[in-house]
Each structure stands twice: as structure tokens, then as C-alpha cells.
């Protein structure tokens, strides 16, 4: 066997380093790959899907279910409500807050216990308190999911324990997370890393830790929920905000949910630009008002028009306002008067309502006569002068 000289090894090493320098490093321009049965990346502001893989596939969602439970509880309950834990809730299987029958906690405390420690018992106590029964609460969940716009979901319980009639999809869970993240309390809970929850049966309180290991370790991570059952596999809904733009990634049945989620989020922030087409605060449009005390009404957008686009898509974006030529008084503040629409390569991809920014009262008969007289008088004086 030929012996390789040290000089030859050095030469080959230099050649290898040179070739490595010529090869492109990983780029967000490359298509993203994840080791998940289903996954999606969505922009929270617009709802635009930036990347997907089997996004509509129905799968067991495990404890990511608790996002919807929290949304329904926040909207339908009072966070200061006192909730008494039932026997059924205290005996719920799986991850637990170790609640005891007869224990009384505030609804908000149970929400933290459910979302941070993923307490199945806390979810049951919340459901019974809000819905009167778990079954009735599940109906509330399904109604809310339909309102949010889910397409492939049905919920049978508040915690995600296995049930043949309990399923969702990556797209639906992203839509639910997006909806929840627009609620300040929901957003505050899901980004909290630790919380102390009272324990009236012991001398010490419970200190719970968020099961989302990305919090505090990955740039911008601010939610949302982990999940696992044998049927679902490892699941994670993760959100991150960078430079005031928020994305949400969902991975279901993942071989490595932490890496998959980071890869998706990094892909979104690296590969897409956030194109400002219209900012709510800077919107300066107005319309004339016929028969109004004010001659014009200022208009405003219901939300910022900031569209995530790939670099090669920028020239394919068109933005237009659909507005009437004139409005008739009276005009009430908040009334929808038109739409701002964004098209990508001719396809409608985003639209926001345009509303009246203030009230415009209708002129009374007296005011109309007085206004006409004042105009006539001004014209007469002008001729005299």
C-alpha cells in the first residue's frame, strides 16, 4: 500500500478547504425540509402560508388542543372566577397540575397551569366551569374553531387525550394560534416561562415551568404550545417575533420538533421580506360626505398591510383601494366603507377593511338653510367689495 506523504496530505487538505469555500452554505433560498408528518409556517399578521407540508392532513393534535381551550375560556369566562375542581377533573390522566377534588383556584391560575405545565386536570376543570360539562364545552370549542376558519378539525375534549373524534391539522392549529396570539392575555400566558400557582392543600405553592424549551433560547420565541401522545407523536406550535413581525410554525408527528420548528421559523425570517403596503397609523385617505356636517370623513385601515414576500415576488405585487366616490350622511365611526386589496401575480392574497375614522352627522334642515344663506351672503359681500 502506498504511503501518503505529509506534504500530499497538506495539499489535499488545502484543495478540500478551497472546494468547501466554493460550495454555497445553507441558504434560506433552498426549500425547507422538516422531519414531520405534517407542518406549516404562517404569517400571523396576514395569515399567508409561507411553507407547508401535508398541512390539511387530519392528525391527533395532543395538547396543542389546549390553545383552543384557552381561547374559549378567556372569551367566555372571567379570569377572576373561582373554579372548584371536581372529582372527574382531579382524576384526569396524563400530565397534571396535581389538582385535588374540592380545590378552588382562579380561572387565570388554571389557564397558566394548563398552558405551561400542560395540566390535563386543569383543562378539565376549566371546561366544566365554562361549559357546565366537558361535552358542552367541546361543542363551544367546535363552534369557535369554525368561527376562526378551521377546515379539518373536530374537538371532543379540552386537553387532547386520544379520541377517535378528536383531530385537527397543521393549518387549523396555525389558524387557531394566530387567532389566540392577537389576544393580549393569551399572548402573555404562552410566552411565560415560569409561574407560581397557589396550592391550598399544602404549605408550599406550585411552581410550574413552560414545556416549550425554545423560550429564552431561540431569538424571538414567544409561544405557543407543546403536545405529545403515542397517537400524535411529538407536536409543537411555536411562534417568534423578530423586527416586529411574527410567524407561527406547526409541526405534527415530528422526529425532532425543536429543530424542525427552528428551521421553519428561520426559513421564514431569512427567506421573506415584509413589504409595507399600508400602515394603519399612516393611512391618510378621506372621502367626501353628501349632506354631512363635515364635508369629508377621514378613513383608516383595520390593520397594517404588511405582506411577507420572497425577493423574486416583489415585482408581482399590486395594491389597490376599493372605495366609493362619495358617502351619504350620516356616517358612523367604524363603518366599513371599502377594502384595501393586495394581489400577488394577479391572485388576491390579502385584504383589509377600510372604515370611517369618525362620526359625520347629517345636516339638519335648519343647518342646511343656514349654510345656504351663509354661502349666499358671502357671495353677495364679495360682489360688493
C-alpha positions in Angstrom: 0.0 0.0 0.0 1.4 3.4 -1.0 2.2 5.6 1.9 0.8 9.1 1.6 3.4 11.8 2.2 2.7 14.5 4.8 3.1 17.1 2.0 0.5 15.3 -0.1 -2.0 15.3 2.8 -1.5 19.0 3.3 -2.1 19.6 -0.5 -5.3 17.6 -0.5 -6.5 19.4 2.7 -6.0 22.8 1.0 -7.9 21.6 -2.0 -10.8 20.3 0.2 -11.0 23.7 2.0 -10.9 25.5 -1.3 -13.8 23.4 -2.7 -15.8 23.9 0.5 -15.4 27.6 0.2 -16.8 27.4 -3.4 -19.9 25.5 -2.2 -22.8 27.6 -1.0 -23.6 27.4 2.6 -27.1 26.6 3.7 -29.4 29.3 2.4 -32.9 30.1 3.2 -33.4 30.2 -0.6 -33.3 26.4 -0.6 -36.6 24.7 0.1 -37.0 24.0 3.8 -37.1 20.3 4.9 -38.5 19.0 8.2 -38.8 15.6 9.7 -42.5 15.9 10.5 -45.7 14.1 9.3 -47.3 17.5 8.8 -46.1 21.1 9.1 -46.8 24.7 8.2 -45.4 28.1 8.5 -47.8 31.1 8.6 -47.5 34.8 8.9 -49.5 36.0 12.0 -50.5 39.4 10.6 -51.8 38.3 7.2 -52.4 34.6 7.6 -50.4 34.0 4.5 -49.0 30.4 4.3 -45.2 30.7 3.7 -44.5 27.0 3.6 -46.5 23.8 4.1 -46.2 20.0 4.1 -49.4 17.9 4.4 -50.9 21.0 6.1 -54.5 19.8 5.7 -53.9 16.2 6.8 -56.1 15.3 9.8 -54.0 14.2 12.8 -54.3 13.8 16.5 -53.2 17.2 17.9 -52.4 16.1 21.5 -52.0 19.0 24.0 -51.9 21.7 21.2 -55.7 21.4 21.7 -55.3 23.5 24.8 -54.7 26.6 22.7 -58.4 26.5 21.7 -59.4 25.6 25.3 -57.6 28.8 26.5 -59.2 30.9 23.8 -62.7 29.8 24.6 -62.1 30.2 28.4 -60.7 33.7 28.0 -63.5 34.9 25.8 -66.4 33.2 27.6 -65.2 33.4 31.2 -63.9 35.8 33.8 -60.2 35.3 34.6 -61.0 36.1 38.3 -63.7 33.5 38.5 -63.3 31.0 41.3 -63.2 27.5 39.9 -63.9 24.4 42.1 -62.1 21.3 41.0 -64.4 18.3 40.5 -63.6 14.6 41.2 -63.6 13.9 37.5 -61.1 16.7 36.8 -58.8 15.7 39.7 -58.6 12.1 38.3 -57.8 13.1 34.7 -54.9 11.0 33.3 -51.6 12.3 31.8 -49.7 15.5 32.5 -51.1 17.0 35.7 -51.1 20.1 37.9 -51.9 17.6 40.7 -55.3 19.3 41.5 -57.4 17.8 44.3 -61.1 17.4 44.4 -62.7 20.5 46.1 -59.7 22.7 45.5 -60.6 26.3 44.4 -58.4 28.3 42.1 -58.9 31.4 39.9 -59.6 30.7 36.3 -56.4 32.6 35.3 -54.3 30.4 37.6 -55.7 27.3 35.9 -55.0 28.8 32.5 -51.3 29.2 33.4 -51.3 25.6 34.8 -52.8 24.3 31.6 -50.7 26.1 29.1 -47.3 26.0 30.9 -47.3 22.6 32.6 -49.9 21.2 30.2 -52.1 20.1 33.0 -54.9 17.8 31.7 -56.7 18.2 35.0 -56.6 22.0 34.7 -58.1 21.7 31.2 -61.0 19.6 32.6 -61.7 22.0 35.5 -61.8 24.9 33.0 -64.1 23.0 30.7 -66.6 22.1 33.4 -66.6 25.6 34.8 -67.1 27.4 31.4 -69.3 24.9 29.7 -71.1 23.3 32.6 -69.9 19.9 31.3 -67.0 18.7 29.2 -69.3 17.7 26.4 -70.9 21.2 26.2 -67.5 22.8 26.3 -66.4 20.6 23.4 -69.3 22.0 21.5 -68.2 25.5 22.3 -64.7 24.6 21.1 -66.0 23.4 17.8 -68.2 26.5 17.3 -65.2 28.7 18.0 -62.9 26.7 15.7 -65.5 27.1 12.8 -65.6 30.8 13.5 -61.8 31.0 13.3 -61.9 29.3 9.9 -60.6 25.7 10.6 -61.2 23.2 7.8 -60.2 19.8 9.1 -60.8 19.8 12.9 -63.2 18.3 15.4 -62.6 18.5 19.1 -64.1 16.0 21.7 -62.3 17.1 24.8 -60.3 20.2 26.2 -56.9 18.6 26.6 -56.2 16.5 23.6 -56.2 13.0 25.1 -56.8 10.3 22.4 -60.3 10.1 21.0 -61.3 8.9 17.5 -63.5 12.1 17.1 -60.7 14.4 18.2 -58.4 15.6 15.4 -57.0 18.7 13.7 -54.4 19.7 11.1 -51.3 21.8 10.9 -53.2 24.5 9.0 -56.0 24.6 11.5 -53.7 24.7 14.5 -51.7 27.6 12.9 -55.0 29.5 12.4 -56.0 28.9 16.0 -52.6 30.0 17.3 -52.8 33.1 15.0 -56.2 34.0 16.4 -55.1 33.4 20.0 -51.9 35.5 19.7 -54.0 38.5 18.9 -55.4 38.3 22.4 -53.1 40.0 25.0 -53.8 37.6 27.8 -53.3 34.5 25.6 -50.0 36.0 24.3 -48.8 36.8 27.8 -49.6 33.3 29.1 -47.9 31.4 26.3 -44.6 33.3 26.5 -44.4 33.0 30.3 -41.5 30.7 31.3 -42.4 30.1 35.0 -45.4 30.7 37.2 -46.3 30.2 40.9 -49.8 28.8 41.4 -51.3 28.5 44.9 -51.7 25.1 46.5 -54.3 25.4 49.3 -53.7 21.8 50.5 -50.0 22.3 51.2 -47.7 24.8 52.9 -45.9 25.4 49.6 -47.2 26.7 46.3 -46.8 25.1 42.9 -44.0 26.4 40.7 -44.7 25.4 37.1 -42.3 25.6 34.1 -43.3 26.1 30.5 -42.8 22.9 28.5 -41.7 25.0 25.5 -37.9 24.6 25.6 -37.4 27.2 22.9 -38.4 30.0 25.2 -35.4 32.1 26.2 -33.1 30.0 24.0 -34.1 31.0 20.4 -34.3 34.5 19.1 -37.8 36.0 19.4 -39.6 32.9 20.5 -42.9 33.9 22.3 -45.1 30.8 22.3 -47.1 28.7 21.9 -47.8 25.0 22.9 -46.2 21.6 23.0 -48.0 18.3 22.7 -47.4 14.5 22.8 -49.4 11.3 22.8 -48.5 7.9 21.3 -51.0 8.6 18.6 -50.0 12.1 17.8 -46.2 11.9 18.2 -44.3 15.0 19.2 -46.1 18.2 18.3 -45.2 21.8 18.7 -46.8 25.1 17.8 -44.1 27.7 18.0 -44.3 31.5 17.4 -41.5 34.0 17.1 -41.3 37.8 16.6 -38.4 39.5 15.0 -38.3 43.1 13.9 -42.0 43.4 14.9 -43.0 40.6 12.5 -44.5 37.4 14.0 -44.6 34.0 12.4 -46.1 30.7 13.7 -44.8 27.3 12.9 -46.6 24.0 13.5 -45.0 20.6 13.4 -47.0 17.4 14.0 -45.6 13.9 14.4 -42.1 15.3 14.3 -38.9 13.3 14.8 -37.3 16.4 16.2 -39.9 19.1 16.9 -37.4 21.6 18.4 -35.1 21.6 15.3 -38.0 21.4 12.8 -39.7 24.5 14.4 -36.5 26.5 14.4 -35.7 25.5 10.8 -39.2 26.7 9.7 -39.0 30.0 11.6 -35.5 30.8 10.4 -36.6 29.9 6.8 -39.5 32.4 7.1 -37.5 35.3 8.5 -34.5 34.7 6.2 -36.3 34.0 3.0 -39.1 36.5 3.2 -39.2 40.3 3.2 -42.0 42.2 4.9 -43.3 44.6 2.3 -45.1 47.6 3.9 -48.0 48.4 1.6 -50.1 50.5 4.0 -49.6 51.2 7.7 -52.7 51.8 9.8 -51.2 54.9 11.5 -50.0 56.4 8.2 -53.2 56.0 6.3 -54.4 59.4 5.0 -57.3 58.7 2.7 -60.7 60.5 3.0 -64.0 60.7 1.2 -66.5 63.5 0.6 -69.8 63.2 2.5 -73.0 64.4 0.9 -75.4 66.1 3.4 -72.9 65.9 6.3 -71.9 68.4 8.9 -68.4 67.7 7.8 -67.6 67.9 4.1 -65.2 64.9 4.3 -64.6 61.8 6.5 -61.2 60.5 7.3 -60.6 56.8 6.7 -58.5 54.2 8.4 -57.3 50.7 7.9 -58.4 48.0 10.4 -54.9 46.6 10.3 -51.5 47.2 8.8 -51.0 46.0 5.3 -47.6 44.4 5.6 -47.1 41.4 3.2 -44.3 38.8 3.5 -42.9 38.2 0.1 -39.9 36.4 -1.4 -37.5 38.7 -3.2 -38.5 37.4 -6.6 -42.2 38.1 -5.8 -41.8 41.8 -5.1 -42.4 42.9 -8.7 -45.6 40.8 -8.8 -47.4 42.6 -6.0 -50.2 45.0 -6.8 -52.1 47.1 -4.3 -55.4 48.8 -4.8 -58.2 50.6 -2.8 -61.8 49.9 -3.5 -63.8 53.0 -2.4 -67.0 54.7 -3.4 -66.8 58.2 -4.9 -68.9 59.7 -2.2 -70.7 58.8 1.1 -74.1 59.9 2.3 -74.5 61.3 5.8 -74.8 60.2 8.5 -71.6 58.2 8.7 -70.8 56.3 11.9 -67.3 55.7 13.2 -66.1 52.2 12.4 -68.5 51.7 9.4 -66.9 49.7 6.7 -66.7 51.9 3.5 -64.3 49.9 1.4 -61.4 47.5 1.1 -57.7 47.5 0.6 -56.7 44.6 -1.6 -53.3 43.1 -2.3 -52.7 40.9 -5.4 -49.7 38.6 -6.0 -49.2 37.7 -9.6 -52.9 38.6 -10.2 -54.2 36.5 -7.3 -55.9 38.1 -4.4 -53.8 37.3 -1.4 -54.7 39.8 1.3 -57.5 42.3 2.0 -58.3 44.6 4.9 -61.4 46.6 5.6 -61.3 50.4 5.3 -63.5 52.1 7.9 -64.7 55.6 8.8 -62.4 57.1 11.4 -65.0 59.4 13.0 -68.7 60.2 13.0 -70.2 62.6 10.5 -73.7 63.8 11.4 -76.3 64.6 8.9 -77.1 68.2 8.4 -80.5 69.2 9.8 -82.9 71.2 7.7 -82.1 74.4 9.7 -78.4 73.9 9.3 -78.8 73.3 5.6 -80.8 76.6 5.2 -78.4 78.4 7.4 -75.4 77.1 5.4 -77.0 78.1 2.1 -77.8 81.6 3.4 -74.2 82.0 4.7 -72.9 81.0 1.3 -75.2 83.4 -0.5 -74.2 86.2 1.9 -70.6 85.6 1.3 -71.0 85.7 -2.4 -73.0 89.0 -2.1 -70.4 90.6 0.0 -67.7 89.5 -2.4 -69.5 91.3 -5.3 -70.0 94.5 -3.2 -66.3 94.6 -2.3 
